[in-house]
Amino acid sequence: MAYAGPIARLIQQLSRLPGIGEKTAARLAFHILRSSPEDAAALAAAIADVKQKIRFCSVCCDLTDRDPCAICADARRDASLICVVAQPQDVIAIERAGGYRGRYHVLHGTLSPLDGIGPDDLRISELIKRCASDVQEIILATSPSVEGEATAVYIAKMVRPLGVRATRIATGVPIGGELEYADQVTLSRAIDNRHDI
């Protein structure tokens, strides 16, 4: 038995979202169907708003509804220190951790030649322009994957001639982690990045 046309279309559209298979899409569709008309309208309005109002910050390339974004507009943030991240979600993660008072630059991806993603496909040129001003240090906070490492190395080589210090976030054994469960690369990094206590 096939779903009614509108339900089938909703399931089809929901299943196009990353990590959502057909069964999960069907559960979500029936949840939306059971919700009040106000809740369904609020969901539709939120989707429309995000497509209409969200844009790139002209300074850091993060997603924002105002330009410049709140972090770039905050005069209390250190403009000479830039944390370079791959995705907007990474900014949120670092902000949640607390303690960082510099600014950000969002690349919107990492270098991946096998996927056809080169330097021109990322927001690297915007970062280089920023580094030509009063930036003293960039913290390369891309993931420790092959692509993240390649991106960090590439950017470090690009900013070095500008006299900008390029540092890399530390990697290693997580707090609460057990050594016996850590992989070889993680353990090797943890030992390489050791510090005095």
N, C-alpha and C positions, 0 to 999 in steps of 0.2 A: 504494500500500500504506500503510495507516494504522499508526501506532505503537500498541503495546500500551497499554491503559488507563492504568496507572500512569505510564508514560513520557510519554504525551500530557498527563496532568494536570501533571506536573512541568514540562514544556516550557511549558505554558500559564501556570503560576504564575511561572516565571522570566521569561517574555516580558513580564510586567506590570511588571518592574523598569525604571526609567528608563534609556534608552540600550541596552536589550537587545531586539534584534529576534528573530524566530522562529528564524533560523539560529543566532545566537549562543546562544539559549536551548537549542536542540537540542544544540549542542556542549557546553554546560555540563551538561546533563542526562546525556549519555553519559559525560562525565568523572566525574560523581558515580556513575553506574552502574558504571564501571570501578574506582572507588576502593574501598578496603577498607571493610568494614562499620563499623569503628571510626572511620574518617575521615568517613563519611557521618553517623554518629551524632553525632560532634563538631560537624559543621556544623549539624545539626538542633538540637543543644543550645545552640549559640551564638546561633542565631536566637531560640529560646525565651527564653534568658537576657536578650537585649537587650530583648525585649518585656516581660518580667516585672520586670526590675531597674532599667532606666533611667528616670529621672524628671527633672523640672526642678529645678535648684538654686533654693532659696527666696530667694536673694539676687540672683544674676545671671541666672537663667533659662537657664543653659547646661545641657546634658544631663550627667547624673552618676549614679553608682550610690550616692553618699552625699550627705547634705545637712548642712551646705553642701558645695559642691564643694571640691576640693583647693586651688584658687586662692583662693577666698573664705576658706577656713580658714587660709591662710598669713599669719601675722602680719607677715611680712617684706614683704608686698606693700603698696603705697601705696593706702590706701582712699579718699584724697581725689582720686584720678585714675582715671577710668573710660573705657575704650575701648569705644565702642558699635559693635557689628558686627551684620550681618544674620543670619548663620547660625553654628551651632556650628563648622563647618569653618573659619570665619574666625579663631576663637580659636586653633585649632591652627596655622594659617599664621603668625599673629603670634608665637606662642610659639616656633615653629621658627626664626623670624628672630632671636630673642634680643634682649636689650636692654630690652624693655618690662617694667617692674616694678610697674605699677599693676594695677588689677582690670578686669573686663569687664562688659558687659551685652549679652545676646543678644536681638535683637528677634524673631527667627524670621520674617524676611521684610522686605519694603520696601513702602512705600505704592505702590499701583497701582490708582487709581480705575477704570481700564478693566477690570481683573480683579475689581473689587469688594472690594479690600483697602484698608480705611481704618485710621485710628489705633487703633480699638477692636479690630482684628484682630491687632495686634502687641503686643509687651510694652513699650509706651511708658509706660503709666500706672505700671508698676512702676519704670521708670527715673525718672520724675518724683518718685515717693516717695523714692527713694534720694537724689536731688539735693536734697531738702529737709533732709538732715542735713549731714554734714561734707564733702560733695563740693565741691571747688574748681574742677575742670576736667573736661570730657568731651571726648574725642577722637572725632569722628564718622568712623568708618572703614568707611562703606558704600561700595559700588562707585561709580565715576564714571558710572553709567548715569543715565538720566532719573529712574528710580524711586529710585535711591540718592541722587541729588542732592536730589530732592523730600523724601525722608525726612530727610536731614541738615538741610535748611533748616527743616522743620517742627519738628524736635526743638530746634534752636538757638533758635527763637522761643519754644518752651515753657519752656526752662530759663533764658533770659535774665532774666526777672523774679525768679528765685530767687537771682540774684547768682552764678550758675555760669558760668564761662568756657567757651564752646563753640568748639573748634578743629576744623579739617578736615584730614585727611591730605593730603599733597601728592600731586599727580599730574603726570605728564610722561613724558619719554622714558626708557625703561628702560635700566639699565646694559647695555652691550653692543649697544644698539640703534643703528640707522642712521637719521639724520634723514630721508633720502629716502624711507624706508618708513613713517614716522610719519604718522598722519592729522592733519587740520587742527586738530581739537579738542585732541588730545594736544600738538601743538606750541604751540598758543595757551596751554594750561595751563602748559606747561613754562616759557614766557617769563613769564607772569603770576606764577608761584611761584618766580622766580629768587631767589638769595640771595648774599651776599658770600662770597668765598673768600679 
